[in-house]
Amino acid sequence: MKPTLLVLAAGMGSRYGGLKQMDPMGPNGETVLDYSVYDAIRAGFGRVIFIIREDFAEAFRQGVGCRFADIIEVDYAFQKIDDLPSGFTVPENRSKPWGTAHAIRAARHLLKEPFAVINADDFYGSDAYMRAANFLTSVNQVSEKGHYAMVGYPLVNTLSDHGDVNRGICTLTQSGLLTSVEEYLKIERDSDGVVRGNALDGTRNAVAERSPVSMNFWVFTPCFIGHLETEFTDFLKNFGHLEKSENYIPTVVDALIRDGKVDCAVLDTTSQWFGVTYPEDKHHVVASICKLIDAGEYPKNLS
């Protein structure tokens, strides 16, 4: 059974100022998503599921999804603010969905096979998809303990020159297994040259530049869906009343590791990550793609 690629594409890109998932980056109008799906197909993925919002579903199908309909199976799932476990309702002051864990949950009825999760607007590189596919085709899917993976990138390679970023900072065992993921917000290099970020408790701390970070390239077996439902339900019980609370994928994985339910390998990759958080980042992404084309990593025209 070929694995599935789950693409988180429901965000509007508020800091970027528009639907950056549809913004052309390649020499022939290719989006970052075009390169992601291209890499996934040649790595052996057999289906792609786009997590989107219903209000721009048709525009997304016409602008992005239709590009892949003839080369890979394509499905869609909608992230809805009121798609909640039984017994929960949306608070009156709530105006946005519940984060990346909630986005994966939107595809729960479509996922029966191993799958990888990526952001729609991040360029992860071909080697990263190869390593994810190799993990999914070799992992024991029926063991009592779940075995997951994450593609890790050094923090310093994921910063933006144009503003702060949010990252999941990872701690590993000597054998390369993830022990914890701590979400840090507003990470940037301060005026004294030190990279700092805000922990979820509000404190601002220095962060090691070479720390491996989660760029939301996760690799899961199907058992993750059941674990996610439990963790998301617990999140709603504890934090669902808060106006801007979000349930992040790293937070869910971290809880499962601490409870001994799963382990998570951190996959090294020779690929370079780059993405567009701010409009000023686009030039770097366009130039980086051109370099990869010149190096023979990608054809000049993906179609």
C-alpha positions as CSV (number, residue, x, y, z in Angstrom):
1,M,0.0,0.0,0.0
2,K,1.5,3.3,-1.1
3,P,1.5,6.1,1.6
4,T,-0.6,9.2,1.4
5,L,0.6,12.8,1.5
6,L,-1.6,15.1,3.7
7,V,-1.1,18.7,2.8
8,L,-2.1,21.4,5.4
9,A,-3.5,24.2,3.1
10,A,-6.3,25.8,5.1
11,G,-4.4,28.9,6.3
12,M,-4.7,32.2,4.6
13,G,-1.2,33.2,5.3
14,S,-2.1,36.3,7.4
15,R,1.5,37.6,7.7
16,Y,2.2,37.0,4.0
17,G,-0.9,38.8,2.9
18,G,-2.7,36.3,0.7
19,L,-3.0,32.7,-0.5
20,K,0.7,32.0,-0.7
21,Q,-0.2,28.3,-1.5
22,M,-1.1,29.6,-5.0
23,D,1.7,32.0,-5.5
24,P,4.0,31.1,-8.5
25,M,7.6,30.5,-7.5
26,G,9.0,28.4,-10.4
27,P,10.1,29.6,-13.8
28,N,6.9,28.4,-15.4
29,G,4.4,29.5,-12.7
30,E,4.9,26.5,-10.5
31,T,3.9,26.9,-6.9
32,V,5.8,25.4,-3.9
33,L,3.0,22.8,-3.8
34,D,3.8,21.7,-7.3
35,Y,7.3,20.8,-6.2
36,S,6.0,19.1,-3.1
37,V,3.7,16.8,-5.0
38,Y,6.3,16.2,-7.7
39,D,8.7,15.1,-5.0
40,A,6.1,12.9,-3.2
41,I,5.2,11.1,-6.4
42,R,8.8,10.2,-7.3
43,A,9.3,9.1,-3.7
44,G,6.4,6.6,-4.0
45,F,3.4,8.3,-2.5
46,G,0.1,7.3,-4.2
47,R,-2.4,9.8,-3.0
48,V,-2.5,13.5,-1.9
49,I,-5.2,14.9,0.5
50,F,-5.5,18.7,0.7
51,I,-6.8,20.1,3.9
52,I,-8.5,23.3,2.9
53,R,-11.4,25.6,3.9
54,E,-14.7,25.4,2.1
55,D,-14.8,29.1,1.3
56,F,-11.9,28.8,-1.1
57,A,-12.4,25.2,-2.2
58,E,-13.3,25.9,-5.8
59,A,-10.5,28.4,-6.3
60,F,-8.0,25.9,-4.8
61,R,-9.3,23.0,-7.0
62,Q,-9.0,25.1,-10.1
63,G,-5.7,26.8,-9.2
64,V,-3.8,23.9,-7.5
65,G,-5.7,20.5,-7.3
66,C,-6.5,20.2,-11.0
67,R,-2.7,20.2,-11.8
68,F,-2.3,16.8,-10.2
69,A,-5.6,15.0,-11.0
70,D,-4.1,13.1,-13.9
71,I,-0.9,12.0,-12.2
72,I,-1.9,11.1,-8.6
73,E,-5.2,10.4,-6.7
74,V,-6.4,13.6,-5.2
75,D,-8.8,14.1,-2.3
76,Y,-10.0,17.0,-0.2
77,A,-11.0,17.5,3.4
78,F,-12.4,20.6,5.0
79,Q,-11.2,22.1,8.3
80,K,-14.3,23.5,10.0
81,I,-14.4,25.3,13.2
82,D,-17.4,23.3,14.4
83,D,-16.0,19.9,13.5
84,L,-15.6,18.8,17.1
85,P,-15.9,15.6,19.1
86,S,-19.3,14.8,20.5
87,G,-20.3,16.9,23.4
88,F,-18.3,20.0,22.4
89,T,-19.5,23.2,20.9
90,V,-17.8,26.3,19.6
91,P,-17.5,29.1,22.2
92,E,-19.2,32.4,21.3
93,N,-15.9,34.3,21.2
94,R,-14.2,31.7,18.9
95,S,-13.6,32.8,15.2
96,K,-10.9,30.4,13.9
97,P,-10.2,26.7,13.8
98,W,-8.2,24.9,16.4
99,G,-4.7,24.5,14.9
100,T,-2.7,21.9,12.9
101,A,-3.8,18.9,15.0
102,H,-7.4,19.9,14.3
103,A,-6.5,20.1,10.6
104,I,-5.3,16.5,10.5
105,R,-8.4,15.4,12.3
106,A,-10.5,16.8,9.4
107,A,-9.1,14.0,7.2
108,R,-9.7,11.2,9.7
109,H,-12.4,9.4,7.6
110,L,-10.1,9.4,4.6
111,L,-6.9,8.0,6.2
112,K,-6.6,4.2,6.4
113,E,-2.9,3.9,5.2
114,P,0.4,5.4,6.5
115,F,0.7,9.1,5.7
116,A,3.0,12.0,5.9
117,V,2.0,15.6,6.8
118,I,3.4,18.8,5.3
119,N,2.6,22.5,5.2
120,A,1.4,23.7,1.8
121,D,3.7,26.6,1.7
122,D,7.0,25.0,2.7
123,F,9.6,23.6,0.4
124,Y,11.1,20.5,2.0
125,G,13.3,19.0,-0.8
126,S,13.3,15.7,-2.6
127,D,15.6,13.8,-0.1
128,A,13.1,14.5,2.7
129,Y,10.3,12.8,0.8
130,M,12.5,9.8,0.0
131,R,13.4,9.4,3.7
132,A,9.8,9.7,4.7
133,A,8.6,7.1,2.2
134,N,11.4,4.7,3.1
135,F,10.4,5.0,6.8
136,L,6.7,4.3,6.0
137,T,7.5,1.3,3.9
138,S,9.7,-0.3,6.5
139,V,8.1,0.6,9.8
140,N,6.1,-2.0,11.8
141,Q,2.6,-0.8,11.6
142,V,0.9,-3.4,13.9
143,S,3.2,-3.2,16.9
144,E,1.7,-2.4,20.3
145,K,3.7,0.9,20.4
146,G,3.3,3.4,17.6
147,H,6.4,4.3,15.5
148,Y,6.4,7.7,14.0
149,A,9.0,10.0,12.4
150,M,9.7,13.6,11.8
151,V,12.0,15.2,9.3
152,G,14.3,17.6,11.2
153,Y,16.0,20.7,10.1
154,P,18.6,22.9,12.0
155,L,16.8,26.0,13.5
156,V,19.3,28.4,12.0
157,N,18.4,27.3,8.5
158,T,14.7,28.0,9.0
159,L,14.8,31.6,10.3
160,S,13.5,34.5,8.2
161,D,15.5,37.8,7.6
162,H,12.2,39.7,7.6
163,G,10.5,38.8,10.9
164,D,9.9,36.3,13.6
165,V,8.8,32.6,13.1
166,N,7.2,29.9,15.2
167,R,9.0,26.5,15.5
168,G,8.9,23.3,17.5
169,I,12.3,22.9,19.2
170,C,13.2,19.2,19.5
171,T,15.2,17.3,22.1
172,L,16.7,13.9,21.0
173,T,18.1,10.7,22.6
174,Q,21.6,9.6,21.6
175,S,20.0,7.1,19.2
176,G,18.1,9.9,17.4
177,L,14.6,9.4,18.9
178,L,12.5,12.4,19.8
179,T,12.1,12.9,23.5
180,S,10.2,16.2,23.5
181,V,9.0,19.0,21.3
182,E,8.6,22.5,22.8
183,E,6.7,25.0,20.7
184,Y,8.5,28.4,20.6
185,L,6.8,31.5,19.2
186,K,8.3,34.7,17.7
187,I,11.8,33.3,17.2
188,E,14.3,35.7,15.7
189,R,17.9,36.9,16.1
190,D,17.8,39.7,18.5
191,S,20.0,42.9,18.3
192,D,22.7,41.3,20.3
193,G,23.0,38.4,17.8
194,V,21.4,35.8,20.0
195,V,18.5,33.7,18.7
196,R,15.6,33.8,21.1
197,G,11.9,32.8,21.2
198,N,8.9,32.9,23.4
199,A,8.0,29.6,25.2
200,L,4.3,28.9,25.6
201,D,4.5,30.0,29.2
202,G,5.4,33.5,28.0
203,T,9.1,33.6,28.9
204,R,11.6,34.6,26.2
205,N,14.6,32.3,26.1
206,A,17.8,31.8,24.1
207,V,17.6,28.9,21.7
208,A,20.6,27.0,20.3
209,E,21.0,27.7,16.6
210,R,21.7,24.1,15.6
211,S,18.7,22.7,17.5
212,P,16.7,20.4,15.3
213,V,13.2,21.8,14.7
214,S,9.9,20.5,13.4
215,M,8.9,22.1,10.2
216,N,5.6,20.1,10.3
217,F,6.9,17.3,8.1
218,W,5.5,14.4,10.1
219,V,5.3,10.7,9.3
220,F,2.5,8.7,10.9
221,T,1.0,5.2,10.8
222,P,-2.8,4.9,10.9
223,C,-2.9,4.5,14.6
224,F,-2.2,8.1,15.0
225,I,-5.8,9.0,14.2
226,G,-7.1,7.3,17.3
227,H,-4.4,8.9,19.5
228,L,-5.2,12.3,18.0
229,E,-8.9,12.0,18.8
230,T,-8.0,11.3,22.5
231,E,-5.5,14.1,22.7
232,F,-7.7,16.6,20.9
233,T,-10.6,15.8,23.2
234,D,-8.3,16.4,26.2
235,F,-7.2,19.7,24.7
236,L,-10.7,20.9,24.3
237,K,-11.5,20.0,27.9
238,N,-8.6,22.0,29.2
239,F,-8.2,24.8,26.8
240,G,-11.2,24.9,24.5
241,H,-12.8,27.8,26.4
242,L,-9.8,30.1,25.5
243,E,-10.4,32.4,22.6
244,K,-7.1,31.8,20.7
245,S,-6.0,28.3,21.9
246,E,-4.6,26.0,19.3
247,N,-3.7,22.3,19.3
248,Y,-0.4,21.8,17.6
249,I,0.9,18.6,16.1
250,P,4.2,18.7,18.0
251,T,2.2,19.1,21.3
252,V,0.2,16.0,20.5
253,V,3.3,14.0,19.6
254,D,5.1,15.2,22.7
255,A,2.2,14.0,24.9
256,L,2.2,10.6,23.3
257,I,5.9,10.2,23.8
258,R,5.7,11.2,27.4
259,D,2.9,8.7,28.0
260,G,5.0,5.9,26.4
261,K,2.4,5.3,23.7
262,V,4.7,6.0,20.7
263,D,8.3,6.7,19.7
264,C,9.3,9.1,17.0
265,A,12.5,9.0,14.9
266,V,14.0,12.2,13.7
267,L,15.0,11.7,10.1
268,D,18.1,13.5,8.9
269,T,18.0,14.9,5.4
270,T,20.4,16.4,2.9
271,S,17.5,18.6,1.7
272,Q,17.4,22.3,2.5
273,W,14.1,23.7,3.8
274,F,12.9,27.1,2.7
275,G,9.5,28.8,2.9
276,V,7.6,32.0,2.6
277,T,6.4,33.6,5.9
278,Y,6.7,37.2,4.7
279,P,6.4,38.7,1.2
280,E,10.1,39.6,1.3
281,D,10.9,35.9,1.6
282,K,9.6,35.2,-1.9
283,H,12.8,36.3,-3.6
284,H,14.9,33.8,-1.6
285,V,12.5,30.9,-2.5
286,V,12.4,31.8,-6.2
287,A,16.3,32.0,-6.3
288,S,16.7,28.7,-4.4
289,I,14.4,26.9,-6.8
290,C,16.3,28.2,-9.7
291,K,19.6,26.9,-8.2
292,L,18.1,23.5,-7.7
293,I,16.9,23.5,-11.4
294,D,20.4,24.5,-12.5
295,A,21.9,21.7,-10.4
296,G,19.6,19.1,-12.1
297,E,17.4,18.4,-9.1
298,Y,14.3,19.4,-11.0
299,P,13.3,19.9,-14.6
300,K,12.7,23.4,-15.9
301,N,9.1,22.5,-16.5
302,L,7.4,20.0,-14.1
303,S,4.5,19.1,-16.4
